[in-house]
Amino acid sequence: MSTEPTLPFADGPEPIGGFVDPVLVDPTPSLLTAVVEAYRAAAPEVVEPSVQTLRAEASGGDSPAATEAPAATGDRPDRSDALSSSLPALAVLASDRAVDAVTDGFRPASRLAALAETGAVELLTLTEPQPNAALVGRETGSVLVAGGYRDGVDASADSPARWCRVGDDPALRERYVPLVESAEERRLRTPSRRRMHESVRERCGVAVADDVVRAIDPGAVEGDGVAGAADAAIEPDGPDLADARRRAYVVGVRHGALDRDLRRACEEAGLGSSATFTRIKRELREAGLLATESVPQPVGRPRERLVARGALADADGPSEAVAAALDAVE
């Protein structure tokens, strides 16, 4: 069950739902990260679903934390939609600098993408920096100033309470209305776990989808959707986008996927373009890790099946396959 997303402030936590139509203006990277973490803590199945949860949804059943009966086949609502509908919506007017800093690794980028895809967060582009960050609603609004902390909490860069709320002005929102109305939606280049799993599952099957998600986001463990401490210590942000693309394609090769289906799945997920995967395919072929075989089709031209070769074929499981491929092409 979802709890309320809550932001840490120097004078105590504040639920995002306590604001009417809230808008967060010009957050720093750390404040934007705190927003994502607040939603993740409240609804991990929306922000960071485990492979187990994604597989349960794919089979037409409930996720492990679900309490509702599954709908009839063909009429089953998206589980993330059902969960996100109970979350407060937040418009975020953010600079490219802040968004780029938060989305540098696949894991934090996919979390923010999940919130944007479900509509919990409306990510808008801020073209002009503001004097201070602000959190405003229709009935109240405050400027946010860095450096605040509660008694007994160190005001260091790692402190969870780094912002002081200054003022309580209902009219503050009017200052930002023109910026919000003229802002363009910020499109992220990284898909969420759920979108990645759905796209690959529809084209290549659930087994490939499971392994792709595990490979590109090692925090996608069985059970709890939140990455474990060991994963966070080893690879806190996951691979970068270029590395995630290679990993996804390598997993497809390991499973013997059809080249066209794998490419289309990755394109539809928003992971990369066809040209991107052409380059990856060429890299693997030149490294002696990939071959193809022709597969006749009932209608139309034969398709190419990807066939693992060399260290990629000898690898024991997807993790070793990814490691072998990355070592060979770097």
Backbone hydrogen bonds in HBPLUS format (Angstrom, degrees):
<---DONOR---> <-ACCEPTOR-->    atom                        ^
c    i                          cat <-CA-CA->   ^        H-A-AA   ^      H-
h    n   atom  resd res      DA  || num        DHA   H-A  angle D-A-AA Bond
n    s   type  num  typ     dist DA aas  dist angle  dist       angle   num
A0003-THR N   A0042-ALA O   3.20 MM  39  4.60 148.5  2.30 115.4 124.1     1
A0016-ILE N   A0005-PRO O   2.93 MM  11  5.94 165.7  1.95 155.3 158.6     2
A0007-LEU N   A0014-GLU O   2.92 MM   7  5.30 166.1  1.94 144.9 140.7     3
A0014-GLU N   A0007-LEU O   2.92 MM   7  5.30 154.7  1.98 147.7 156.1     4
A0012-GLY N   A0009-PHE O   3.04 MM   3  5.16 163.1  2.07 111.5 113.8     5
A0010-ALA N   A0163-TRP O   2.94 MM 153  5.84 160.7  1.97 155.9 154.9     6
A0018-GLY N   A0015-PRO O   3.01 MM   3  5.36 161.4  2.05 108.6 114.3     7
A0019-PHE N   A0016-ILE O   3.19 MM   3  6.01 171.1  2.20 122.6 124.7     8
A0138-ARG N   A0020-VAL O   2.98 MM 118  5.48 145.2  2.11 137.7 148.7     9
A0091-ALA N   A0022-PRO O   3.18 MM  69  6.42 174.6  2.18 152.2 150.6    10
A0023-VAL N   A0136-VAL O   2.81 MM 113  5.35 148.7  1.90 154.5 164.6    11
A0136-VAL N   A0023-VAL O   2.96 MM 113  5.35 167.1  1.98 153.5 155.7    12
A0024-LEU N   A0091-ALA O   2.79 MM  67  6.22 162.7  1.82 164.2 168.9    13
A0093-LEU N   A0024-LEU O   2.81 MM  69  6.10 163.9  1.84 166.9 172.6    14
A0025-VAL N   A0134-ALA O   2.77 MM 109  5.06 172.2  1.77 158.4 161.2    15
A0134-ALA N   A0025-VAL O   3.12 MM 109  5.06 149.3  2.22 132.0 138.2    16
A0026-ASP N   A0093-LEU O   2.74 MM  67  5.78 147.6  1.84 167.8 168.7    17
A0031-LEU N   A0028-THR O   3.10 MM   3  5.16 119.3  2.49  98.8 113.7    18
A0032-LEU N   A0028-THR O   2.92 MM   4  6.18 162.6  1.95 161.4 166.3    19
A0033-THR N   A0029-PRO O   2.90 MM   4  6.07 153.1  1.97 144.6 152.4    20
A0034-ALA N   A0030-SER O   3.00 MM   4  6.19 147.6  2.11 136.1 144.8    21
A0035-VAL N   A0031-LEU O   3.04 MM   4  6.38 144.0  2.18 142.8 152.0    22
A0036-VAL N   A0032-LEU O   3.13 MM   4  6.50 162.5  2.16 150.8 153.8    23
A0037-GLU N   A0033-THR O   2.90 MM   4  6.15 162.3  1.93 152.9 158.3    24
A0038-ALA N   A0034-ALA O   2.89 MM   4  6.02 145.5  2.01 139.8 149.0    25
A0039-TYR N   A0035-VAL O   3.15 MM   4  6.52 157.9  2.20 152.8 157.0    26
A0040-ARG N   A0036-VAL O   2.88 MM   4  6.11 154.8  1.94 148.6 156.8    27
A0041-ALA N   A0037-GLU O   2.88 MM   4  6.02 159.7  1.92 149.1 153.3    28
A0042-ALA N   A0038-ALA O   3.17 MM   4  6.33 146.2  2.29 136.2 145.3    29
A0043-ALA N   A0039-TYR O   2.79 MM   4  5.91 155.5  1.85 153.5 159.5    30
A0046-VAL N   A0043-ALA O   3.04 MM   3  5.55 148.0  2.14 113.9 122.8    31
A0047-VAL N   A0043-ALA O   3.22 MM   4  6.52 166.8  2.24 156.5 159.2    32
A0048-GLU N   A0044-PRO O   2.72 MM   4  5.12 151.5  1.80 135.1 145.1    33
A0054-LEU N   A0050-SER O   2.99 MM   4  6.34 163.7  2.02 153.1 157.1    34
A0055-ARG N   A0051-VAL O   2.82 MM   4  5.97 157.0  1.87 151.5 157.9    35
A0056-ALA N   A0052-GLN O   3.01 MM   4  6.16 153.6  2.08 143.4 150.4    36
A0057-GLU N   A0053-THR O   3.02 MM   4  6.30 157.1  2.08 150.4 156.2    37
A0058-ALA N   A0054-LEU O   2.97 MM   4  6.18 152.5  2.05 142.6 150.5    38
A0059-SER N   A0055-ARG O   3.04 MM   4  6.28 141.1  2.19 143.2 152.7    39
A0061-GLY N   A0056-ALA O   3.09 MM   5  5.42 138.8  2.27 170.6 161.0    40
A0060-GLY N   A0057-GLU O   3.13 MM   3  5.29 157.2  2.18 104.3 111.3    41
A0066-ALA N   A0063-SER O   2.93 MM   3  5.20 165.3  1.95 117.9 122.5    42
A0075-ASP N   A0072-ALA O   2.90 MM   3  5.39 155.9  1.95 137.5 140.3    43
A0081-ASP N   A0078-ASP O   3.07 MM   3  5.23 122.0  2.42  99.2 113.7    44
A0082-ALA N   A0078-ASP O   3.11 MM   4  6.50 155.8  2.17 152.7 159.2    45
A0083-LEU N   A0079-ARG O   3.05 MM   4  6.36 155.7  2.12 150.6 156.9    46
A0084-SER N   A0080-SER O   2.79 MM   4  5.85 166.7  1.81 150.0 154.6    47
A0085-SER N   A0081-ASP O   3.02 MM   4  5.95 141.0  2.17 142.8 150.5    48
A0086-SER N   A0083-LEU O   3.17 MM   3  5.82 156.8  2.22 114.6 120.9    49
A0087-LEU N   A0084-SER O   2.99 MM   3  5.09 159.5  2.03 107.1 113.8    50
A0090-LEU N   A0120-ALA O   2.89 MM  30  6.29 149.8  1.98 150.9 160.3    51
A0122-GLU N   A0090-LEU O   2.90 MM  32  6.22 158.9  1.95 142.9 149.5    52
A0092-VAL N   A0122-GLU O   2.82 MM  30  5.98 172.3  1.82 157.2 157.6    53
A0124-LEU N   A0092-VAL O   2.79 MM  32  5.87 176.1  1.79 164.9 164.1    54
A0094-ALA N   A0124-LEU O   2.94 MM  30  6.19 154.4  2.01 163.2 157.4    55
A0126-LEU N   A0094-ALA O   2.79 MM  32  5.00 158.5  1.84 130.3 128.0    56
A0099-VAL N   A0095-SER O   3.14 MM   4  6.45 169.7  2.15 155.4 157.7    57
A0100-ASP N   A0096-ASP O   2.79 MM   4  5.83 166.8  1.81 154.6 159.0    58
A0101-ALA N   A0097-ARG O   3.05 MM   4  6.12 153.7  2.12 142.1 149.0    59
A0102-VAL N   A0098-ALA O   3.12 MM   4  6.33 153.1  2.19 145.7 152.5    60
A0103-THR N   A0099-VAL O   2.95 MM   4  6.08 145.9  2.07 150.1 159.5    61
A0109-ALA N   A0105-GLY O   3.16 MM   4  6.14 156.1  2.22 149.8 157.1    62
A0106-PHE N   A0239-PRO O   2.74 MM 133  5.59 156.3  1.79 158.0 164.4    63
A0110-SER N   A0106-PHE O   2.78 MM   4  5.85 153.7  1.85 152.2 158.7    64
A0107-ARG N   A0237-ASP O   2.94 MM 130  5.14 151.3  2.03 137.3 138.6    65
A0111-ARG N   A0107-ARG O   3.12 MM   4  6.38 146.9  2.24 147.7 156.5    66
A0112-LEU N   A0108-PRO O   3.15 MM   4  6.42 164.8  2.18 149.5 152.0    67
A0113-ALA N   A0109-ALA O   2.89 MM   4  6.07 154.7  1.95 145.4 153.6    68
A0114-ALA N   A0110-SER O   2.94 MM   4  6.07 147.4  2.05 138.4 146.0    69
A0115-LEU N   A0111-ARG O   3.27 MM   4  6.65 153.5  2.35 146.3 152.0    70
A0116-ALA N   A0112-LEU O   3.00 MM   4  6.31 155.0  2.06 149.3 156.7    71
A0117-GLU N   A0113-ALA O   2.77 MM   4  5.91 161.5  1.81 154.4 159.6    72
A0118-THR N   A0114-ALA O   3.15 MM   4  6.23 152.5  2.23 142.7 148.6    73
A0120-ALA N   A0115-LEU O   3.03 MM   5  5.13 119.7  2.41 151.6 158.2    74
A0121-VAL N   A0115-LEU O   3.17 MM   6  5.26 168.2  2.18 118.4 117.5    75
A0119-GLY N   A0116-ALA O   3.24 MM   3  5.11 145.8  2.36  95.3 105.2    76
A0186-ARG N   A0123-LEU O   2.83 MM  63  5.53 173.0  1.83 141.3 143.7    77
A0125-THR N   A0184-GLU O   2.88 MM  59  5.61 158.7  1.93 161.7 168.8    78
A0144-LEU N   A0133-ALA O   2.74 MM  11  5.14 177.8  1.74 136.9 137.1    79
A0135-LEU N   A0142-SER O   2.96 MM   7  5.57 159.5  2.00 162.9 168.8    80
A0142-SER N   A0135-LEU O   2.98 MM   7  5.57 161.2  2.01 144.4 149.2    81
A0137-GLY N   A0140-THR O   2.66 MM   3  5.24 163.9  1.68 171.3 170.9    82
A0169-ASP N   A0141-GLY O   2.88 MM  28  5.05 153.6  1.95 148.1 147.0    83
A0143-VAL N   A0166-VAL O   3.12 MM  23  5.11 159.9  2.16 152.3 146.8    84
A0166-VAL N   A0143-VAL O   2.81 MM  23  5.11 165.7  1.83 155.6 159.4    85
A0145-VAL N   A0164-CYS O   2.93 MM  19  5.11 164.1  1.95 146.4 151.4    86
A0164-CYS N   A0145-VAL O   2.72 MM  19  5.11 165.4  1.74 150.2 153.4    87
A0147-GLY N   A0162-ARG O   2.61 MM  15  4.99 134.8  1.80 141.8 145.3    88
A0153-VAL N   A0150-ARG O   3.02 MM   3  5.41 157.0  2.08 137.5 135.5    89
A0159-SER N   A0156-SER O   3.07 MM   3  5.27 165.0  2.09 109.9 114.7    90
A0172-LEU N   A0169-ASP O   3.11 MM   3  5.43 163.3  2.14 112.2 117.5    91
A0174-GLU N   A0171-ALA O   3.12 MM   3  5.69 135.7  2.32 112.3 122.0    92
A0175-ARG N   A0172-LEU O   3.17 MM   3  5.69 145.0  2.30 111.4 120.0    93
A0176-TYR N   A0173-ARG O   2.91 MM   3  5.54 144.1  2.04 116.5 126.0    94
A0180-VAL N   A0176-TYR O   3.00 MM   4  6.27 160.3  2.03 160.3 166.0    95
A0181-GLU N   A0177-VAL O   2.93 MM   4  6.10 166.3  1.95 160.0 163.6    96
A0182-SER N   A0178-PRO O   3.09 MM   4  6.14 145.8  2.21 141.7 149.3    97
A0183-ALA N   A0179-LEU O   3.04 MM   4  5.90 120.1  2.41 137.0 150.4    98
A0183-ALA N   A0180-VAL O   3.35 MM   3  5.20 146.6  2.47  95.2 104.5    99
A0196-MET N   A0192-SER O   3.02 MM   4  6.18 162.0  2.05 150.0 155.2   100
A0197-HIS N   A0193-ARG O   2.88 MM   4  6.07 165.7  1.90 155.9 159.8   101
A0198-GLU N   A0194-ARG O   2.91 MM   4  6.06 167.0  1.93 154.8 158.3   102
A0199-SER N   A0195-ARG O   3.05 MM   4  6.13 166.3  2.07 148.2 151.7   103
A0200-VAL N   A0196-MET O   3.14 MM   4  6.27 171.5  2.15 153.7 156.0   104
A0201-ARG N   A0197-HIS O   2.86 MM   4  5.83 158.1  1.91 148.6 156.0   105
A0202-GLU N   A0198-GLU O   3.03 MM   4  6.12 160.6  2.07 148.3 152.3   106
A0203-ARG N   A0199-SER O   3.36 MM   4  6.53 146.5  2.48 139.2 147.1   107
A0204-CYS N   A0200-VAL O   2.68 MM   4  5.48 164.4  1.70 158.4 163.7   108
A0205-GLY N   A0201-ARG O   3.00 MM   4  4.31 143.8  2.13 112.1 118.9   109
A0209-ALA N   A0205-GLY O   3.14 MM   4  6.37 161.2  2.17 147.5 153.3   110
A0210-ASP N   A0206-VAL O   2.86 MM   4  6.04 161.0  1.89 151.7 155.8   111
A0211-ASP N   A0207-ALA O   3.20 MM   4  6.41 166.7  2.22 145.8 148.6   112
A0212-VAL N   A0208-VAL O   2.86 MM   4  6.04 151.3  1.94 152.5 161.2   113
A0213-VAL N   A0209-ALA O   3.07 MM   4  6.26 168.7  2.09 153.8 155.7   114
A0214-ARG N   A0210-ASP O   3.05 MM   4  6.31 160.2  2.09 147.8 153.8   115
A0215-ALA N   A0211-ASP O   2.90 MM   4  5.97 150.1  1.99 141.0 149.0   116
A0216-ILE N   A0212-VAL O   2.93 MM   4  6.13 165.8  1.95 159.3 161.7   117
A0217-ASP N   A0213-VAL O   2.99 MM   4  5.78 139.8  2.15 141.8 151.0   118
A0220-ALA N   A0217-ASP O   2.88 MM   3  5.83 165.9  1.90 138.1 139.4   119
A0221-VAL N   A0219-GLY O   2.72 MM   2  5.44 138.5  1.89 107.9  94.6   120
A0232-ALA N   A0228-GLY O   3.05 MM   4  6.31 163.3  2.08 153.2 158.0   121
A0233-ALA N   A0229-ALA O   2.94 MM   4  6.11 149.5  2.04 146.3 154.1   122
A0234-ILE N   A0230-ALA O   3.08 MM   4  6.27 154.8  2.14 149.3 155.4   123
A0235-GLU N   A0231-ASP O   2.89 MM   4  5.88 173.3  1.89 160.0 162.1   124
A0238-GLY N   A0235-GLU O   3.22 MM   3  5.19 149.6  2.31 101.5 110.5   125
A0244-ALA N   A0240-ASP O   2.88 MM   4  6.12 154.0  1.95 153.1 161.5   126
A0245-ARG N   A0241-LEU O   3.02 MM   4  6.31 152.3  2.10 150.5 156.8   127
A0246-ARG N   A0242-ALA O   3.26 MM   4  6.60 160.5  2.30 146.0 150.1   128
A0247-ARG N   A0243-ASP O   2.96 MM   4  6.21 164.1  1.98 153.4 157.9   129
A0248-ALA N   A0244-ALA O   2.98 MM   4  6.17 162.4  2.02 150.4 154.4   130
A0249-TYR N   A0245-ARG O   3.10 MM   4  6.33 164.1  2.12 151.7 155.5   131
A0250-VAL N   A0246-ARG O   2.86 MM   4  6.03 162.9  1.89 156.3 161.5   132
A0251-VAL N   A0247-ARG O   3.01 MM   4  6.21 158.9  2.06 151.0 155.8   133
A0252-GLY N   A0248-ALA O   3.16 MM   4  6.45 154.7  2.23 143.1 149.8   134
A0253-VAL N   A0249-TYR O   2.93 MM   4  6.28 152.5  2.00 150.4 158.1   135
A0254-ARG N   A0250-VAL O   2.89 MM   4  6.15 161.8  1.92 151.7 156.7   136
A0255-HIS N   A0251-VAL O   3.05 MM   4  6.32 141.3  2.20 143.5 153.3   137
A0257-ALA N   A0252-GLY O   2.97 MM   5  5.26 174.5  1.98 153.4 153.2   138
A0256-GLY N   A0253-VAL O   2.93 MM   3  5.02 155.5  1.99 105.8 113.9   139
A0306-LEU N   A0257-ALA O   2.97 MM  49  5.76 178.4  1.97 159.8 160.3   140
A0262-LEU N   A0258-LEU O   2.98 MM   4  6.20 163.9  2.01 161.8 166.4   141
A0259-ASP N   A0304-GLU O   2.82 MM  45  5.69 163.0  1.85 162.3 168.2   142
A0263-ARG N   A0259-ASP O   2.98 MM   4  6.16 166.6  2.00 154.6 158.3   143
A0264-ARG N   A0260-ARG O   3.00 MM   4  6.12 167.6  2.01 149.1 152.9   144
A0265-ALA N   A0261-ASP O   2.93 MM   4  6.06 153.4  2.00 144.2 151.9   145
A0266-CYS N   A0262-LEU O   3.05 MM   4  6.29 162.8  2.08 150.8 154.5   146
A0267-GLU N   A0263-ARG O   2.86 MM   4  6.11 157.4  1.91 153.3 160.5   147
A0268-GLU N   A0264-ARG O   2.82 MM   4  5.90 166.7  1.84 150.7 154.5   148
A0269-ALA N   A0265-ALA O   3.02 MM   4  6.16 141.5  2.17 139.7 149.9   149
A0271-LEU N   A0266-CYS O   2.94 MM   5  5.32 154.3  2.01 168.7 163.1   150
A0270-GLY N   A0267-GLU O   2.94 MM   3  5.09 138.4  2.12  99.9 112.6   151
A0276-THR N   A0273-SER O   3.14 MM   3  5.20 123.1  2.48  95.7 109.5   152
A0277-PHE N   A0273-SER O   3.35 MM   4  6.79 154.0  2.42 147.9 153.1   153
A0278-THR N   A0274-SER O   2.94 MM   4  6.22 136.4  2.13 144.5 157.7   154
A0279-ARG N   A0275-ALA O   3.14 MM   4  6.43 153.9  2.21 147.1 151.8   155
A0280-ILE N   A0276-THR O   3.18 MM   4  6.54 154.5  2.25 141.2 148.3   156
A0281-LYS N   A0277-PHE O   2.91 MM   4  5.96 158.5  1.95 139.4 145.4   157
A0282-ARG N   A0278-THR O   2.98 MM   4  6.20 156.2  2.04 145.1 151.5   158
A0283-GLU N   A0279-ARG O   2.94 MM   4  6.20 157.5  1.99 149.4 155.4   159
A0284-LEU N   A0280-ILE O   3.03 MM   4  6.30 163.2  2.06 153.5 156.9   160
A0285-ARG N   A0281-LYS O   2.95 MM   4  6.14 156.3  2.01 148.4 155.5   161
A0286-GLU N   A0282-ARG O   2.89 MM   4  6.04 165.6  1.91 154.2 157.7   162
A0287-ALA N   A0283-GLU O   3.02 MM   4  6.18 135.7  2.22 138.4 150.3   163
A0289-LEU N   A0284-LEU O   2.90 MM   5  5.23 160.3  1.94 166.4 159.9   164
A0288-GLY N   A0285-ARG O   3.03 MM   3  5.17 159.0  2.07 106.6 112.3   165
A0309-ARG N   A0289-LEU O   2.90 MM  20  4.42 152.7  1.97 117.2 114.4   166
A0291-ALA N   A0307-VAL O   2.88 MM  16  5.05 152.6  1.96 149.3 156.6   167
A0307-VAL N   A0291-ALA O   2.78 MM  16  5.05 158.2  1.82 156.1 149.4   168
A0293-GLU N   A0305-ARG O   2.99 MM  12  5.22 147.6  2.10 138.6 148.7   169
A0305-ARG N   A0293-GLU O   2.79 MM  12  5.22 173.0  1.79 158.1 160.5   170
A0295-VAL N   A0303-ARG O   2.69 MM   8  5.07 153.8  1.75 156.0 161.6   171
A0303-ARG N   A0295-VAL O   2.88 MM   8  5.07 160.2  1.91 145.5 142.9   172
A0312-LEU N   A0309-ARG O   3.20 MM   3  5.61 130.0  2.46 144.1 137.5   173
A0313-ALA N   A0310-GLY O   3.05 MM   3  5.43 125.0  2.37 105.3 118.2   174
A0314-ASP N   A0310-GLY O   3.04 MM   4  6.33 147.9  2.14 147.6 157.7   175
A0315-ALA N   A0311-ALA O   3.03 MM   4  5.92 122.7  2.37 135.6 146.5   176
A0321-ALA N   A0317-GLY O   3.07 MM   4  6.26 152.1  2.16 148.6 157.3   177
A0322-VAL N   A0318-PRO O   2.88 MM   4  6.09 159.7  1.92 153.8 157.5   178
A0323-ALA N   A0319-SER O   3.05 MM   4  6.28 163.6  2.07 147.0 151.6   179
A0324-ALA N   A0320-GLU O   2.88 MM   4  6.03 159.4  1.92 148.3 153.7   180
A0325-ALA N   A0321-ALA O   2.99 MM   4  6.17 159.6  2.03 149.0 154.3   181
A0326-LEU N   A0322-VAL O   2.90 MM   4  6.08 166.7  1.92 156.9 160.4   182
A0327-ASP N   A0323-ALA O   2.99 MM   4  6.09 158.0  2.04 146.7 152.8   183
A0328-ALA N   A0324-ALA O   3.11 MM   4  6.22 147.4  2.22 139.4 147.9   184
A0329-VAL N   A0325-ALA O   3.11 MM   4  6.33 149.6  2.21 151.7 158.3   185
A0330-GLU N   A0326-LEU O   3.17 MM   4  5.99 133.2  2.40 142.6 151.2   186
